[in-house]
Amino acid sequence: MAQFGKSTSSKRSKPSYVMAIIGVALVLFLFGIVGWLFLNLKKSGEMFRENIQVHAWISPSASKKQIDSLQTYIAALPYVKSAEYVTEEKAVEKWNAQNDSSWRKFITNNPLPESIDFYVKADYMDKDSLAILSNYLDSNYTGVMSEFQYPKETVGYVSSYTKYIAAGILVFAIILSIIVIISIDNTIRLAMYSNRFLIKTMQMVGATRGFIAKPLNVRAILNGLIAAIVAIVAVFGFILLVENFVPWLRLLRDTTNMALIIAGILILGITISLVSTHRSVLKYLQMKLDDLY
């Protein structure tokens, strides 16, 4: 009789497990895609901020030693990505590469000053940080730096935009996480519904809760792992497909972000599957036999 019940339950549960794995994988796939989109949005914002150039214009009376000292100081700052000393000749080359060079026919002298051009890390690309640096350079490099210049309106707009985006990402991430957890929980509970009589029968013949729950919990971990792996493969396939149509997205690839997505999918898939399965087992063990019908 026990073998018959086991065989019947096995036949019933297998299709449910397959559907549960597919359902969980689909939800995890959605979670991974949304996570990838928002991490890329954050990464693209950082890249944009780090490509805003800051100019420390050099005074015509500054000596080579003073200029080297200023360049060394700026380049050594921990939040400066790179710094370049731009001579008058380099300034002309850069201008001609981006603009019409016919001005040399009318102007004999070079009107472009020397400068130290540099880029700062995204977290420091804001008005307050740059204002502090500007005040320090004005005080300590008097006569060397004639002007400290950066696109203030652009920096202000990007800083405000980044704050709103960060807040929006946080709110959306919380909402999405709740939806994912509820969706996976419901999927697992529906899969466990077909095993309710098997669980109750094992309890009635004297099996302990731990004995009943252990194989189901192990199966839940395995199912969650399979669903997570399927979702990860699908996410990477989707990313490669999108990058094939939009090549510049490859510039946003980040090992840390991809590791976060993989870890998030694995943790969600395994943890929620295990918790939902264990809750369902306890629920059916506490129910009366008549209530199972």
N, C-alpha and C positions, 0 to 999 in steps of 0.2 A: 504494500500500500504506500509505504514511504517512497519507494522507488518510482511508483507511478506518479505520485505527487511531484517528485523532483523532476521527472521527465517533462510533465505537463508544464510546470513552472518555468523550466528552462526554455521550452519552446515559446512560451509566452513572453519571457523576459528578453530574449535575444533581439527581437525586432524593436522592443522598447529601448534597449540599450543603443542600438544602431541609430534610431531616431534621436535619442537623447544626445549622442555624440555629435550628430549632424547639427542639431539645434544649438548646442553649446558652442560648437565651432563657428557657426554663423554669427552668433552674438559676439564672440571673442574676435572674430574677423572685423566686425564693425568697430569694436573698441580699438583694435590695432590701427585701423585706417584713420579713424578720427584722431587718435593719439599722434600718428605720424604727421597728419596735416597740421596740427597745432604746434608740434615740435618744430616742423619746418617753418611755420609762420614765425615762431620765436627766433629760429636760427636766421631767417632772412632779415628780420628786423635788426638783429645783432650785426649781420654783415653790412647792412646799409649804414648803420651808425658808425661802424669801424672804417667805413670808406669815406667819411667826411674829413676833409683835409683841414688842418690847422696851420696857420702861417705865423711865424715869428719874423717879421721884417727886420732886416739888419740896417743899422744906421750907417751912412756913407763914411763916417769918421772912425768906425770900429776897426781895430787891428785884427790881423789873422789869428793871433793868439787869443784874443777875446772871443772871436767867433767860434774857434775850436772849443773853448771853455763852455760857451753856451750850448753848442751842439752836444758835447759830452754830457752835460748836465741833463738836457732834455732826453737824450737817448737812454740814460741810466734810470730814468723814472720807471717804476714798476708797472705803471699803467699805460706806458707808451709802447705801441707795437713796433713802430719803425720811425726813424728820423733821417732826413736827407738835407745836406747843405746844398742849396741851389745857387750857383754863381749867376752873374749877369748873363753869361753865354748860355747856360742851361735854361735860364728863364726865357730867353729868346727862342730857344729850340722848342720848349714846351708850348709857348704861345703860338709859334708858327704851325706846330702840329695840330693845334685845335682851332686856329683862327686863320684869317687871311693874312698872308705875309707881305702884301703889297705896301704896308705902312713904311717899310724900310726905304722905299723910293722917295718918301717925303720927309722922313726924320732920320738924320744922320747919327745923332747920339742915342744911346740905349736908355730908354726911360724906365726900364724894368729894374727894380731893386733886387738885391740879394736877399735870400731868406733861408730859414730853416723850416722845411715843411715836414710835418709829422702827423701820425694817426694814433689815436688813443683807443683803448679797449672800450667795448660797448657800455659797460657799467659806469664809466667815467665821462661818457659823452653827454654831458648836461651843462647847463649854464653855471651852476654853482661851482662844480669842480673846475671848469675852465676859467671861471672868474678868479678863483683862489690862485691858480697857476699864473694867470696874467698879472695879478697884483704882486706875486712873489718875484716874477721876472722883471717887472718894472722897478721894484725896489732894489734888487740885487744885481741887475745888469743894466744900470743906467748908462746911457751913451752907447750901448751895444745894440739893444733892441729898440727900434723906433716905434713899432706898433705890433700889437698882438691881435690877430684877426681870424675869425671863423664865421661861418654863416649862422648868425644868432637866431634868425627866424626859423631856419630849418631845424637847428638843434632843439629849439623850444617846442616846435611842432612834433618832432620825433619823440621827445621825452614825454610829452603829454599823451601822444598816441600809444606809446609803449605801455604806459601805466594803465590806460583804459583796456588795452588788449590783454595785459596780464590779469586784470580783474575779471574780464570776460572769460578768459581761459579757465581761471580757477572756478568760477561759477558753473561753467559748462562742464568741466571735468567732474565736479561733484554730482551734478544732475545725471551725467552719462554713467558714472560709476554706480549710482543708485539704480538706474534703469537696467544696467548690465547684471547687477546682483539679483534683482527681482526676476529678470527674464530667465537667468540660469537656474535660479531656485525653483521657479515654476516648472521649467523643463524637467529637472531632476525629480521633482515630486510627482509629475505625471508618469515618468518612467518607473518610479517605485510603486505606483498604484497597482500595477499588474502583479507585484510580488506580495501584496498585502496578505493573501491567504497562506502563502508559504511561510511568511514571518509568523503569523498567528498559529499555524499548525506546529511549527517548531517550538513555540512557547508552550503550547498545550501538552506536548510530549515531554516537557521538563527541561528544555534547553535554556541556558542562562542568556541574559541580555548580551553579554560580551561574546558568547559563542555565536549568537544569531547575527550580531552587528559586524563582527570582524570580517567575514568574507565579503559582505556587502560594502563595507568601508574600503576594503582593498580594491574591490571592483570599481568603486567610485573614484579612487585615486588614479587607477589605470585609465578609466574612461575620461577623466579630466585631463590627464596627460596626453592621451590620443587626440582629444578635441583641441587642446592647446597647440600641439604639433601641427595638426591640419590647418589651424588658423594662422600659425606663424608662416607656414609654407605659402598659404594663400595671400597673406599680407605682402611677403617678399615678391611673389609673382605679380601682384598688383603694382607694387612700387617699380619694379623693373619695366612693366608695361607702360606706366605713366612716364617714366624717365626716357623711354624710347621715343615717345611723342613730344616730350618737353625736355630736351637735353640739358638745359641750364639747371634743372633740379638736381642733377648729379653733383653740382657744386655744394649743395646743402647736406650731402651725406655726412653723417656724424656717427662714429662708432659708439659713443656714449648713449646717444639718443636711441639707436637701434637696440642696444643692450637693455635700455629701460623698457622699450616696447616688448621685447622678448620676455624679460623678467615679469612684467606686468601681466602679460597673457598667461604665462605659466602659473603664476601665483593665483590669479583669478580662477583659471580653469580648474586647478587641483583643489584649492581651498574651498571654493563655493560648492563644488561637486561633493566633496567630503562632508562638509557641514550640512548641506541639504539632505544628503542621503542618511546621515546619522539622525537628523531631526525626524525624517520620515519613518525610520525604523522605530524610534521611540514613540512616535505618534501611534503607529499601528499596534505596538505592543500594549499601549495603554487603552486602546479601544476595545469595546466588547465585540464578540463575534458577530452578533446580529447587526452591529453598526457598520460592518465591513461590506454588507450587501448594498 
